[in-house]
Amino acid sequence: MKHWKYLILILLVISSSSFAERMYYSATAKNHAGHTIVYRALDLDSTEVIKPDYPTLVSIHWPYKIDNERGMPESSVIDAQYALEDLLIHLDVPEKSHLVLVVTGSGNKTWNWYVKDLPAWKSAFNEALKNRPIFPISLSTEMQPKWSLFVDFQRMVGKL
């Protein structure tokens, strides 16, 4: 994404946080407005992925009101965002998709997934949210068989 050129990477923390039994690492940066941006990224060394099998990038966007100078959401919004993640955890399996990058800060949280079969994924997504509270989210999709968003992020944090 183009906004990354404005980020100054200030900390990279390798962690063993797990979402659907996968390893993720975290990175924190400041954007041009001085807001903290927190990244959670899939550690590709922890899972086997054939990138062209997952050609579609699906991004789930959740805008939120900034409640502090760091640009992070308030605690009730964080709780609701975790509830959404819990509802979608079953999509993060090799048969369906890979959650590769979550970006939080400056009034927006975005979950980025690379998806194998978009119609099947959307159906499973809709089923997961059926009869649940309405979340203030929007989805965007883009064909990215080379995973350019994720590759650009890996370059930014020095993982490539």
C-alpha positions in Angstrom: 0.0 0.0 0.0 1.2 3.5 -0.8 0.8 4.8 2.8 3.7 2.6 3.9 6.2 5.0 2.4 5.2 7.5 5.2 5.9 5.0 8.0 9.0 5.0 10.0 9.5 1.5 11.4 10.5 1.9 15.1 10.1 -1.6 16.5 9.9 -5.1 15.2 8.9 -7.7 17.8 9.0 -11.4 16.9 6.3 -13.1 18.9 4.6 -16.4 19.0 1.0 -15.2 19.0 -1.3 -17.7 17.4 -4.4 -17.3 15.3 -5.7 -20.6 14.0 -2.5 -22.4 15.1 -0.2 -20.2 13.0 2.7 -18.1 14.0 2.5 -14.3 13.6 5.0 -11.5 14.3 4.2 -8.0 15.2 5.7 -4.7 14.1 4.9 -1.2 15.3 5.5 2.1 13.5 4.5 5.7 13.5 2.7 7.3 10.6 3.1 10.9 9.4 0.5 12.1 11.9 2.5 10.6 14.8 -0.1 7.8 15.3 1.0 4.3 16.3 0.3 1.7 13.6 0.4 -1.9 14.8 1.0 -4.7 12.3 0.4 -8.5 12.9 1.7 -10.6 10.1 1.8 -14.2 9.2 5.2 -15.8 9.6 5.4 -17.8 6.3 8.1 -19.9 7.9 5.5 -21.4 10.2 3.2 -22.6 7.4 3.4 -24.0 3.9 1.7 -21.7 1.4 1.6 -21.9 -2.4 0.8 -18.3 -3.0 -0.8 -18.6 -6.5 -3.4 -21.0 -5.0 -4.8 -18.0 -3.1 -5.0 -15.3 -5.8 -7.6 -13.0 -4.3 -6.8 -10.4 -1.6 -9.8 -9.7 0.6 -9.5 -6.7 3.0 -12.0 -6.2 5.8 -12.0 -2.6 6.9 -13.3 -1.3 10.2 -13.1 2.4 10.7 -13.2 3.7 14.3 -13.1 6.9 16.2 -9.7 7.7 17.6 -10.0 8.1 21.4 -6.4 9.0 22.1 -3.3 10.6 20.7 -1.9 7.2 19.7 -4.6 6.6 17.2 -5.9 3.4 18.7 -9.5 2.4 19.2 -11.2 2.6 22.6 -11.5 -0.7 24.6 -15.1 -1.4 23.7 -14.2 -1.3 20.0 -11.2 -3.5 20.6 -13.5 -6.0 22.3 -15.9 -6.0 19.3 -13.0 -6.4 16.9 -11.8 -9.4 18.8 -15.3 -10.8 18.7 -15.3 -10.4 14.9 -11.9 -12.2 14.7 -13.3 -15.1 16.8 -16.2 -15.5 14.4 -13.8 -15.6 11.4 -11.1 -17.9 12.8 -12.5 -20.9 10.9 -11.7 -19.2 7.6 -8.0 -19.2 8.4 -7.3 -22.7 7.1 -5.4 -23.9 4.0 -8.7 -25.1 2.4 -10.1 -21.6 2.4 -7.7 -18.7 3.0 -4.8 -17.2 5.0 -5.1 -14.2 7.2 -1.7 -12.6 6.4 -1.7 -9.1 7.8 -3.8 -7.1 10.3 -3.1 -3.4 10.5 -4.5 -1.2 13.3 -4.1 2.5 13.8 -5.0 6.0 12.9 -8.8 5.3 12.9 -8.8 2.0 10.9 -8.3 -1.7 11.4 -7.9 -3.8 8.3 -7.7 -7.6 8.1 -6.0 -8.8 4.9 -6.7 -12.3 3.7 -5.5 -14.2 0.6 -8.4 -16.4 -0.5 -8.5 -19.6 -2.5 -12.1 -19.5 -3.8 -13.7 -16.1 -3.4 -17.4 -17.2 -3.8 -17.0 -20.0 -1.2 -15.1 -17.7 1.1 -17.8 -15.0 0.9 -20.4 -17.6 1.6 -18.6 -18.9 4.7 -18.0 -15.3 5.8 -21.6 -14.4 5.5 -22.6 -17.6 7.3 -20.2 -16.8 10.2 -21.9 -13.3 10.6 -25.4 -14.5 10.2 -27.6 -13.7 13.2 -24.8 -11.7 14.8 -24.6 -8.1 15.7 -23.9 -5.9 12.7 -20.2 -4.9 12.6 -19.2 -1.5 11.0 -17.1 -3.1 8.3 -16.7 -3.1 4.6 -14.9 -5.5 2.3 -12.7 -4.9 -0.7 -11.3 -7.5 -3.1 -8.4 -7.4 -5.5 -6.7 -10.1 -7.6 -3.1 -10.4 -6.3 -1.7 -13.8 -7.3 1.8 -12.7 -6.4 0.6 -11.4 -2.9 2.0 -7.9 -3.6 0.5 -6.3 -0.5 2.1 -8.9 1.8 5.4 -8.9 -0.1 5.6 -5.1 0.1 5.0 -5.3 3.9 7.7 -8.0 4.3 10.2 -5.7 2.5 9.2 -2.8 4.7 10.0 -4.8 7.9 13.1 -6.5 6.5 11.7 -10.0 6.2 12.7 -10.3 2.5 
